[in-house]
Amino acid sequence: MIQDKLRELEQSSSKLNSNLTERSHLQQAAIEYANRFYESQPEEKAYREFNESVKNLLNEPIDEEAGEVEVILRELENGVVRPGLNTVSGRHFGYIPGGGLASSAIGDFLAAVTNRYAGVYASSPGAVVVETRLINWMSDLVGYGEGSGGYLSSGGSHANLTALVTARDSAELKAADYSKAVIYLTQQTHHCVDRALNIAGMKESKRRYIPMDDRFRMIPSELVRSIEQDRNDGLIPWVVVASAGSTDTGAIDPLDKIGGIARENGLWYHVDAAYGGFFILTDDGKEKLKGIEKSDSVVMDPHKGLFLPYGTGALIVKDVKKLAEAHRFSANYMKDADVKSGIYSPAEISPELSKHFRGLRMWLPLKLHGVKRFRDALEEKQLLARYLWEKMKTVDDIEVGPEPQLSIFMFRWNPESGESNVLNRELHKSLLKEGRFFLSTTEVDGRFFFRVAILSVRTHQREVDELLSTIQEKIKVIKPNDGSA
Ligand SMILES: Cc1ncc(COP(=O)(O)O)c(C=O)c1O
């Protein structure tokens, strides 16, 4: 009886484990789709407007019976991939562009095929060593040296959260201290830092937004003043967060000076280099990021600066023991994993246990292409930003923000007549409608600004020139009605 049932179940369930013919069919279809996708990118839109019909998928049945790969891929292409932002487009200049490397996608494919248990050395020493190698490489880039360590996270938000939890535990703050603990940051700091404090249970901690100079960088003397004031008021100055490339304006805080102040005052020094960190590969970036080595922890996102697909951030801590202390655990069922290897397993120094083998999507491209190509690509993005900023500066009625420190700057259309915010919103609407380019926007003192963020691996001079001419053409068409016509 049981035997019959087992036979019947095996017959059905073994279909999950496709045979060579079935697998080849699926792979062929997926590769054809991927190649079509890549080849279409030079002319593909950067953004497609969408309406409520995208939600139709919510009513699609998840069928009991098997589906056809061609039908499913068509659904993926039309219903899932097309609407909204095309993040791998070279004409994506919004937020922080990321992704696009085919070699990384293949790395991910192999990571999923082999499914190594990347969280624990005893289970998958190779996967843990690869991840550790990558972390050590990043640690060398920022100049940390011996005793440092970290892990590959899902992204910058996750890495900033674990950095702050480590800083909290390192300062031995207890719940009763939280309302007196002070974090120093600026209005340019990414919002995930504020959210991390809330998630870490520190909602009532004090945030001090330190004034910035005209290039949106923290003013060190104001930081000192604020720390002294808080100490005199009986508060606990605890952590300072500097941005090494802020999201909105690409501003780099004076990392070296802030490092000195943090040390003198016994503060944990955290640098959010999620966007800007990998520019340290270039000569100019290295110069601009000087002082980053003074930090206690740093976040840098390979899914930004190394053009990897989303889901790859990194936290590096100068004293890895502090990271381990903040993530200490014990469980009877994990005793076998407790192997003395001299290498921290990601599971010991991060919140994850069963972990995606993220290292492979980063290791494969680095090995395959070599670091020089990444350095050149990053230098190219920096130069493109500078080039476009210089050009925009000379265009009538365009006001540009501060010169780009890395590869981000702001601009707005500011004609003599017409309400600038209204006109810029109209320009933005028109860009989205056409969809050839994608730009995101921000506000500075109530004034609307476009941001230009150049970090797509597919953005080259052609895309940048075309962006400028498109904006100029659109401005001519929208033209404010100044009554003289
Ligand atoms: C400076 C900075 N920090 C943190 C983050 C958050 O990173 P993620 O989106 O990978 O969670 C971003 C995202 O753009 C960022 O630009």
PDBQT file of the ligand as one rigid body, heavy atoms in Angstrom, charges set to zero:
ROOT
HETATM    1  C1  LIG A 501      24.545  56.441   0.072  1.00  0.00    +0.000 C 
HETATM    2  C2  LIG A 501      23.584  55.295   0.156  1.00  0.00    +0.000 A 
HETATM    3  N1  LIG A 501      23.474  54.595   1.282  1.00  0.00    +0.000 NA
HETATM    4  C3  LIG A 501      22.620  53.569   1.406  1.00  0.00    +0.000 A 
HETATM    5  C4  LIG A 501      21.796  53.204   0.364  1.00  0.00    +0.000 A 
HETATM    6  C5  LIG A 501      20.839  52.065   0.526  1.00  0.00    +0.000 C 
HETATM    7  O1  LIG A 501      21.310  50.994  -0.212  1.00  0.00    +0.000 OA
HETATM    8  P1  LIG A 501      20.356  49.820  -0.734  1.00  0.00    +0.000 P 
HETATM    9  O2  LIG A 501      19.401  50.465  -1.693  1.00  0.00    +0.000 OA
HETATM   10  O3  LIG A 501      21.306  48.881  -1.390  1.00  0.00    +0.000 OA
HETATM   11  O4  LIG A 501      19.676  49.229   0.431  1.00  0.00    +0.000 OA
HETATM   12  C6  LIG A 501      21.867  53.919  -0.829  1.00  0.00    +0.000 A 
HETATM   13  C7  LIG A 501      20.973  53.576  -1.957  1.00  0.00    +0.000 C 
HETATM   14  O5  LIG A 501      20.927  54.208  -2.949  1.00  0.00    +0.000 OA
HETATM   15  C8  LIG A 501      22.785  54.984  -0.950  1.00  0.00    +0.000 A 
HETATM   16  O6  LIG A 501      22.892  55.689  -2.076  1.00  0.00    +0.000 OA
ENDROOT
TORSDOF 0
